[in-house]
Every structure is written in structure tokens, then in C-alpha cells.
Amino acid sequence: LALQQQVKLTEAYQRFVPPQLLKNLGKKSILDVSLGDQVNVEMSILFSDIRSFTSISEKMTPKENFSFLNSYLNQMSPIIRENKGYIDKFMGDGVMALFKSSANDSIKAAIGMQRYLNQYNSNSYNDKTHKINIGIGINTGEMMLGTLGEVNRMEGSVISDAVNLASRLEGLTKIYKVGIIISEETYKKINEEFFNIRFIDVVGVKGKEKPVKIFEIFDSDLDQLKRLKIDTLEDFKSAVKDYFQQNFEKSLKLFLKINTINPDDKVTEIFITRCEKIINGEWNPDLWDGINRLDQK
């Protein structure tokens, strides 16, 4: 009986403290964990967030809010686990997950999450539930994994500039109107041929001195949009290259061509607006460096 009780207790602990956290800290049991335990690891960090959650939740009672979020997280969490990741924390409608084995796993999880939502949204028309969109940002880097807090109340956490950037990338999905954005660090660590990827910009994000190259993963786009992005990919790459080489007229011409073929490609629209502004004289070639500086977090 005591053994059964111990097994139940361990299972209950694991719901609050992921076994992967203990493993990464080199601990066999939660009993071995002390405040301040820490290790330096390289991992991929995935941040996801429900878009416009406030406006969805305003239409629900607190009880409905909890049910809605729990049913959503019940679907997302297994997708992360199936791809060798674990959830570090839930932040209301947001999820932060960590992947130690391979950066490829984090991308596969992100694609799986977005594909599940596509399915959910196609069903939501039939049963009149809420249509959900999420943004996902992924970064890879060194971080300190350890325990934070005080002796009587602590939690496992990761601290690193790499974590902050993953959160910023998730925020950028709203600006570029895409589902998944990854950093150059993640891009360098993945098998490029496994995924549909395109380089979309160089951004200066708040809190980082060095500009960051960002890439879109569009495997989970709806079929028509994905097919058209694949069809126009070579033109898109050329147009972006021309843009950064300051061949704005040439770049604009290509982006307009893409826009005619695929009017739902929002990144193309961003570049069309930029090129038109620049061509109309709103730039100084000596000062222009192509970095999109973003003040918001």
C-alpha cells in the first residue's frame, strides 16, 4: 500500500515538475532538487500565444475561459511531447516549451500545433465555437536551466537572452501575419530540406543590439497559400535579395508579380509598401541599412 501511495505521489509530482527538468538538472528525484541548482544547456525554445485572446475571453464567463484554455492546452501539450519537447510553463493562453535533442523537433512541434488548429478552425464553423489563431516563435541558444524562488517556493526555469528573443519572435508573427517565425540561430541548426522555409527580414528587436535575421516556416499554411508560396519562392528570394542590395525598382516589380499570383501573402505586401515609400524619395541611401527597427516587445 505504501508503495502504491509512493507511485501515485510521484505521478502527481510529475504533473507539476516535468521529468525532463529533473533529467536536465542531473537529478533522479524531486527530493534531490535544491534552490539554485543550475546547468548550462543549449536548447530550442518555442513560444506560442493565442492571437486576440482578450477579445475571445471577453465573450466567456471565467468558468468557460478555464474550460476553453484547458481543452486547447490538452491538444497542444501532447504534440510538444510527441516531438521530444516539454512544456516549461503555461502563461495563461501562452505556452513556453523546450527542446533539447534537436532544433528540428521544435519546428515539427510548431507545424503540428498549427496543423491541429487548422483542423479545429475548419470544424469550428460547423459547431459555432471560437476560431483560434496562434503565433509561434522559435529560437535556439545557450541558457541556464535551474531553480528560481525561495526555499519554501521554487520553480524550474530557464534564463537567457535566447529565451527573450524567442518571445519577441512570437510577437513578430502578428506584424508579419505568419504562423511560425524562427531565428537565424535555429535556422542554422535544422535540416533545411525537411521544411518549407523562406528568409523574410532583418529586424532590430527591443533589448538586442545586434539585428536578427528571421525566417518563416510555412509548412502549416492552408494548402492553397502554401502551394502558392512554394510556386513563387524563387521570385520571392530574388525580390528580397534585390531589396537588401537596394535595387528597389527591380524588387518592387517582382513583389508585385508575386502579389498578383498570391494576394494572401502578407509579407509580400509589407515589402511592396516599403519599396514604394523608398522609391518615392523617403529614404537616404547613406543611412539606409535595411533593418526593420521595432520598438515594441
The 8 nearest C-alpha neighbors of each residue, nearest first, counted from 0:
[[1, 3, 2, 4, 5, 6, 7, 8],
 [0, 2, 4, 3, 5, 6, 7, 8],
 [3, 1, 5, 4, 0, 6, 7, 8],
 [4, 2, 0, 6, 5, 1, 7, 8],
 [3, 5, 1, 7, 2, 6, 8, 0],
 [4, 6, 2, 8, 3, 7, 9, 1],
 [7, 5, 9, 3, 8, 4, 10, 2],
 [8, 6, 10, 4, 5, 9, 11, 3],
 [7, 9, 5, 11, 6, 10, 4, 12],
 [10, 8, 12, 6, 11, 7, 5, 13],
 [11, 9, 7, 13, 8, 12, 6, 14],
 [10, 12, 8, 9, 14, 13, 7, 15],
 [13, 11, 9, 14, 15, 10, 16, 8],
 [14, 12, 16, 10, 15, 17, 11, 18],
 [13, 15, 12, 11, 16, 17, 10, 9],
 [14, 16, 13, 12, 17, 11, 10, 18],
 [15, 17, 13, 14, 12, 18, 20, 155],
 [16, 18, 13, 19, 20, 15, 14, 21],
 [17, 19, 21, 20, 13, 22, 16, 28],
 [20, 18, 22, 17, 21, 23, 85, 24],
 [21, 19, 23, 18, 22, 17, 24, 16],
 [22, 20, 26, 24, 18, 19, 23, 25],
 [21, 23, 19, 25, 24, 20, 26, 18],
 [24, 22, 20, 25, 21, 19, 26, 38],
 [23, 25, 21, 22, 26, 20, 38, 37],
 [26, 24, 22, 23, 21, 27, 20, 38],
 [27, 25, 21, 24, 28, 22, 31, 32],
 [28, 26, 21, 25, 22, 31, 29, 30],
 [29, 27, 30, 31, 26, 21, 32, 18],
 [28, 30, 31, 32, 21, 27, 26, 12],
 [31, 29, 28, 32, 33, 27, 26, 21],
 [32, 30, 29, 28, 26, 33, 27, 21],
 [33, 31, 29, 30, 26, 36, 34, 28],
 [34, 32, 36, 35, 31, 146, 150, 30],
 [33, 35, 146, 36, 150, 147, 149, 32],
 [34, 36, 146, 37, 33, 145, 147, 148],
 [37, 35, 145, 34, 146, 33, 32, 38],
 [36, 38, 145, 144, 35, 143, 24, 146],
 [39, 37, 144, 143, 24, 40, 145, 36],
 [38, 40, 143, 142, 144, 141, 37, 41],
 [41, 39, 142, 141, 38, 42, 143, 144],
 [40, 42, 141, 140, 142, 99, 39, 139],
 [43, 41, 99, 98, 139, 140, 40, 44],
 [42, 44, 139, 98, 138, 102, 97, 140],
 [43, 45, 97, 138, 137, 96, 139, 165],
 [44, 46, 137, 96, 95, 136, 97, 165],
 [47, 45, 95, 136, 135, 166, 94, 169],
 [48, 46, 135, 94, 93, 134, 169, 136],
 [47, 49, 93, 133, 134, 92, 50, 94],
 [50, 48, 133, 52, 92, 132, 51, 93],
 [49, 51, 133, 52, 132, 48, 134, 131],
 [52, 50, 53, 54, 49, 55, 132, 131],
 [51, 53, 55, 50, 54, 49, 56, 92],
 [54, 52, 56, 51, 55, 57, 50, 58],
 [53, 55, 57, 52, 56, 51, 58, 50],
 [56, 54, 52, 53, 57, 58, 51, 59],
 [55, 57, 53, 59, 58, 54, 52, 64],
 [58, 56, 54, 59, 55, 53, 60, 52],
 [57, 59, 56, 55, 60, 54, 53, 64],
 [60, 58, 56, 57, 63, 64, 61, 55],
 [59, 61, 63, 62, 64, 58, 57, 56],
 [62, 60, 64, 63, 65, 59, 56, 66],
 [63, 61, 65, 64, 60, 66, 59, 67],
 [64, 62, 66, 60, 65, 61, 59, 67],
 [65, 63, 61, 67, 62, 66, 59, 56],
 [64, 66, 68, 62, 63, 67, 69, 61],
 [67, 65, 63, 69, 64, 68, 70, 62],
 [66, 68, 64, 70, 65, 69, 63, 71],
 [69, 67, 71, 65, 70, 66, 72, 64],
 [68, 70, 72, 66, 71, 67, 73, 65],
 [69, 71, 73, 67, 68, 72, 66, 74],
 [72, 70, 68, 69, 73, 74, 67, 75],
 [73, 71, 75, 69, 74, 70, 76, 68],
 [74, 72, 70, 71, 75, 76, 69, 77],
 [73, 75, 72, 71, 76, 77, 70, 78],
 [76, 74, 72, 78, 73, 77, 112, 71],
 [75, 77, 79, 78, 73, 72, 74, 80],
 [78, 76, 80, 79, 75, 81, 74, 73],
 [79, 77, 81, 75, 76, 80, 108, 111],
 [78, 80, 84, 76, 108, 82, 77, 81],
 [81, 79, 77, 84, 83, 82, 78, 85],
 [82, 80, 78, 79, 83, 77, 84, 108],
 [81, 83, 104, 80, 79, 84, 108, 78],
 [84, 82, 80, 81, 98, 104, 79, 85],
 [85, 83, 98, 80, 79, 97, 82, 96],
 [84, 86, 96, 97, 80, 79, 87, 98],
 [85, 87, 96, 88, 95, 97, 84, 94],
 [86, 88, 96, 95, 85, 97, 156, 89],
 [89, 87, 95, 86, 94, 90, 96, 156],
 [88, 90, 94, 93, 91, 95, 87, 92],
 [89, 91, 93, 92, 94, 88, 95, 48],
 [92, 90, 93, 89, 68, 94, 48, 65],
 [91, 93, 90, 49, 48, 68, 94, 52],
 [94, 92, 48, 90, 91, 47, 89, 49],
 [93, 95, 89, 47, 46, 90, 88, 96],
 [94, 96, 46, 88, 87, 45, 86, 89],
 [97, 95, 86, 45, 87, 85, 44, 94],
 [96, 98, 44, 84, 85, 43, 45, 86],
 [99, 97, 84, 43, 42, 100, 105, 83],
 [98, 100, 42, 101, 43, 97, 41, 84],
 [101, 99, 98, 83, 102, 104, 42, 84],
 [100, 102, 103, 104, 99, 98, 105, 43],
 [101, 103, 104, 105, 43, 189, 188, 185],
 [104, 102, 101, 189, 106, 105, 107, 190],
 [105, 103, 107, 82, 102, 106, 101, 108],
 [104, 106, 108, 102, 103, 107, 98, 109],
 [107, 105, 109, 103, 108, 104, 110, 102],
 [106, 108, 104, 110, 109, 105, 111, 103],
 [107, 109, 111, 105, 79, 106, 110, 82],
 [110, 108, 106, 112, 111, 107, 105, 113],
 [111, 109, 107, 113, 219, 108, 112, 114],
 [112, 110, 108, 114, 109, 113, 107, 115],
 [113, 111, 109, 115, 110, 114, 75, 108],
 [112, 114, 116, 110, 115, 111, 219, 109],
 [115, 113, 117, 111, 116, 219, 112, 110],
 [114, 116, 118, 112, 113, 117, 111, 119],
 [117, 115, 119, 113, 118, 114, 120, 112],
 [116, 118, 114, 120, 119, 115, 121, 113],
 [119, 117, 115, 121, 116, 120, 122, 114],
 [118, 120, 116, 122, 117, 121, 123, 115],
 [121, 119, 123, 130, 117, 122, 118, 116],
 [120, 122, 118, 123, 119, 124, 117, 125],
 [123, 121, 119, 120, 125, 124, 118, 126],
 [122, 124, 120, 128, 126, 125, 127, 121],
 [125, 123, 127, 122, 126, 121, 120, 128],
 [126, 124, 123, 122, 127, 121, 128, 120],
 [125, 127, 123, 128, 124, 122, 129, 121],
 [128, 126, 124, 123, 125, 129, 122, 130],
 [129, 127, 123, 126, 130, 124, 125, 122],
 [130, 128, 131, 123, 127, 55, 120, 124],
 [129, 131, 120, 123, 128, 132, 119, 124],
 [132, 130, 129, 120, 133, 49, 116, 50],
 [133, 131, 50, 49, 130, 134, 116, 178],
 [132, 134, 49, 50, 48, 47, 135, 131],
 [133, 135, 178, 172, 47, 48, 169, 179],
 [136, 134, 47, 179, 169, 46, 178, 180],
 [137, 135, 169, 168, 180, 46, 165, 181],
 [138, 136, 45, 181, 165, 44, 46, 180],
 [137, 139, 165, 182, 44, 185, 43, 181],
 [140, 138, 43, 185, 42, 184, 44, 161],
 [139, 141, 41, 161, 42, 142, 43, 138],
 [142, 140, 41, 40, 42, 39, 161, 143],
 [141, 143, 159, 40, 39, 158, 41, 144],
 [142, 144, 39, 158, 157, 38, 145, 37],
 [145, 143, 157, 38, 37, 156, 142, 39],
 [144, 146, 37, 36, 155, 156, 157, 143],
 [145, 147, 155, 35, 154, 34, 36, 156],
 [146, 148, 153, 154, 155, 35, 34, 156],
 [149, 147, 153, 152, 154, 146, 150, 34],
 [148, 150, 152, 151, 153, 34, 147, 154],
 [149, 151, 152, 34, 153, 148, 33, 147],
 [150, 152, 149, 153, 148, 34, 154, 33],
 [153, 151, 149, 150, 148, 154, 147, 34],
 [154, 152, 148, 147, 149, 146, 151, 150],
 [153, 155, 146, 147, 156, 148, 152, 16],
 [156, 154, 146, 145, 147, 153, 20, 157],
 [155, 157, 145, 144, 146, 154, 147, 158],
 [156, 158, 144, 143, 145, 142, 159, 155],
 [159, 157, 143, 142, 144, 156, 162, 160],
 [160, 158, 142, 161, 162, 143, 157, 163],
 [159, 161, 163, 162, 164, 158, 142, 140],
 [162, 160, 159, 164, 140, 163, 138, 165],
 [163, 161, 165, 159, 160, 164, 44, 166],
 [164, 162, 160, 166, 165, 161, 167, 159],
 [163, 165, 167, 161, 166, 162, 168, 160],
 [166, 164, 138, 137, 168, 162, 136, 167],
 [165, 167, 169, 163, 164, 168, 46, 136],
 [168, 166, 164, 170, 169, 165, 296, 163],
 [169, 167, 136, 171, 165, 170, 166, 164],
 [168, 170, 136, 135, 166, 167, 171, 172],
 [169, 171, 167, 168, 172, 173, 166, 296],
 [172, 170, 168, 174, 173, 169, 175, 167],
 [171, 173, 177, 175, 176, 170, 134, 169],
 [174, 172, 176, 171, 175, 170, 134, 177],
 [175, 173, 171, 176, 172, 170, 177, 266],
 [174, 176, 172, 177, 173, 266, 171, 265],
 [177, 175, 173, 172, 174, 265, 178, 266],
 [176, 178, 172, 175, 179, 173, 215, 134],
 [177, 179, 134, 172, 135, 133, 176, 180],
 [178, 180, 135, 216, 215, 136, 177, 134],
 [181, 179, 215, 136, 214, 168, 216, 172],
 [182, 180, 137, 214, 136, 213, 138, 185],
 [183, 181, 213, 138, 184, 185, 186, 212],
 [182, 184, 186, 185, 212, 213, 187, 181],
 [185, 183, 182, 187, 186, 139, 138, 188],
 [186, 184, 139, 188, 182, 183, 187, 138],
 [185, 187, 183, 184, 188, 189, 182, 181],
 [188, 186, 184, 185, 189, 183, 190, 191],
 [189, 187, 185, 186, 102, 184, 190, 103],
 [190, 188, 103, 186, 102, 191, 187, 185],
 [191, 189, 192, 193, 103, 188, 194, 186],
 [190, 192, 193, 189, 194, 196, 186, 195],
 [191, 193, 190, 194, 195, 189, 196, 103],
 [194, 192, 191, 190, 195, 189, 103, 196],
 [195, 193, 192, 191, 196, 218, 216, 190],
 [194, 196, 218, 217, 216, 197, 193, 192],
 [197, 195, 216, 215, 194, 217, 214, 198],
 [196, 198, 215, 214, 199, 216, 195, 236],
 [197, 199, 214, 213, 200, 215, 196, 212],
 [200, 198, 214, 213, 197, 215, 266, 201],
 [201, 199, 213, 212, 202, 198, 214, 291],
 [202, 200, 212, 290, 211, 213, 291, 210],
 [203, 201, 291, 211, 290, 210, 292, 204],
 [202, 204, 292, 210, 293, 291, 290, 211],
 [205, 203, 293, 207, 202, 206, 292, 294],
 [204, 206, 294, 207, 296, 293, 295, 203],
 [205, 207, 204, 208, 296, 203, 163, 164],
 [208, 206, 209, 205, 204, 203, 210, 164],
 [207, 209, 210, 206, 203, 204, 205, 211],
 [208, 210, 207, 211, 203, 204, 202, 206],
 [211, 209, 203, 202, 201, 208, 212, 204],
 [210, 212, 202, 201, 213, 203, 209, 182],
 [213, 211, 201, 183, 200, 182, 202, 210],
 [214, 212, 182, 200, 181, 199, 183, 198],
 [215, 213, 198, 181, 199, 197, 180, 182],
 [214, 216, 180, 197, 196, 179, 217, 198],
 [217, 215, 196, 179, 195, 218, 180, 214],
 [216, 218, 220, 219, 195, 215, 196, 225],
 [219, 217, 195, 220, 216, 110, 194, 225],
 [218, 220, 110, 217, 114, 113, 221, 111],
 [221, 219, 225, 217, 218, 224, 222, 178],
 [220, 222, 224, 223, 225, 219, 117, 218],
 [223, 221, 225, 224, 226, 220, 219, 227],
 [222, 224, 226, 225, 221, 227, 220, 228],
 [225, 223, 227, 226, 221, 222, 228, 220],
 [224, 226, 228, 222, 220, 227, 223, 221],
 [227, 225, 229, 223, 228, 224, 222, 230],
 [226, 228, 230, 224, 229, 225, 261, 231],
 [229, 227, 225, 231, 230, 226, 232, 224],
 [228, 230, 232, 226, 227, 231, 225, 195],
 [231, 229, 227, 228, 232, 226, 233, 225],
 [230, 232, 228, 234, 229, 233, 235, 227],
 [233, 231, 235, 229, 234, 230, 228, 236],
 [234, 232, 236, 235, 231, 237, 230, 229],
 [235, 233, 237, 231, 236, 232, 238, 253],
 [234, 236, 232, 238, 233, 237, 231, 239],
 [237, 235, 233, 239, 234, 238, 240, 232],
 [238, 236, 240, 234, 235, 239, 241, 233],
 [237, 239, 250, 235, 241, 240, 236, 253],
 [240, 238, 242, 236, 241, 237, 235, 243],
 [239, 241, 237, 243, 242, 238, 236, 244],
 [242, 240, 246, 244, 238, 250, 239, 243],
 [241, 243, 239, 245, 240, 244, 247, 250],
 [242, 244, 245, 240, 241, 289, 239, 246],
 [243, 245, 241, 242, 246, 240, 247, 239],
 [244, 246, 242, 243, 247, 241, 284, 250],
 [247, 245, 241, 244, 242, 249, 248, 250],
 [246, 248, 250, 245, 242, 249, 274, 251],
 [249, 247, 251, 250, 246, 252, 278, 274],
 [250, 248, 252, 247, 251, 246, 253, 241],
 [249, 251, 238, 247, 241, 253, 248, 242],
 [252, 250, 254, 248, 253, 249, 274, 271],
 [251, 253, 249, 255, 250, 254, 248, 256],
 [254, 252, 256, 250, 255, 251, 238, 257],
 [253, 255, 257, 251, 256, 252, 267, 258],
 [256, 254, 258, 252, 253, 257, 251, 259],
 [255, 257, 253, 259, 254, 258, 252, 260],
 [258, 256, 254, 260, 255, 259, 261, 253],
 [257, 259, 262, 255, 261, 256, 260, 254],
 [260, 258, 256, 257, 261, 262, 255, 254],
 [261, 259, 257, 258, 262, 256, 227, 231],
 [260, 262, 258, 263, 259, 264, 257, 227],
 [263, 261, 258, 264, 259, 260, 265, 257],
 [264, 262, 261, 265, 224, 258, 268, 267],
 [265, 263, 262, 267, 266, 261, 258, 268],
 [264, 266, 268, 267, 263, 176, 269, 175],
 [267, 265, 269, 268, 264, 175, 270, 176],
 [266, 268, 270, 265, 269, 264, 254, 271],
 [267, 269, 271, 265, 266, 270, 272, 264],
 [268, 270, 266, 272, 267, 271, 273, 265],
 [269, 271, 273, 267, 272, 268, 274, 266],
 [272, 270, 268, 274, 273, 269, 251, 275],
 [273, 271, 275, 269, 270, 274, 276, 268],
 [274, 272, 270, 276, 271, 275, 277, 269],
 [275, 273, 277, 271, 276, 272, 247, 251],
 [274, 276, 278, 272, 277, 273, 279, 271],
 [277, 275, 279, 273, 274, 278, 281, 272],
 [276, 278, 281, 274, 279, 280, 282, 275],
 [279, 277, 275, 280, 276, 274, 247, 281],
 [280, 278, 276, 277, 281, 275, 282, 274],
 [281, 279, 278, 277, 282, 276, 283, 275],
 [280, 282, 277, 276, 279, 283, 278, 275],
 [283, 281, 277, 280, 284, 287, 276, 286],
 [282, 284, 286, 285, 287, 281, 280, 277],
 [285, 283, 287, 286, 282, 288, 245, 277],
 [286, 284, 283, 287, 288, 282, 245, 289],
 [285, 287, 283, 284, 288, 282, 289, 290],
 [288, 286, 284, 285, 289, 283, 282, 290],
 [289, 287, 290, 286, 243, 284, 285, 291],
 [288, 290, 287, 243, 291, 201, 242, 200],
 [291, 289, 201, 202, 288, 292, 203, 210],
 [292, 290, 202, 203, 201, 293, 289, 200],
 [293, 291, 203, 202, 290, 204, 294, 205],
 [294, 292, 204, 295, 203, 291, 205, 202],
 [295, 293, 205, 292, 296, 204, 203, 206],
 [294, 296, 293, 205, 204, 170, 167, 292],
 [295, 167, 205, 294, 170, 204, 293, 166]]
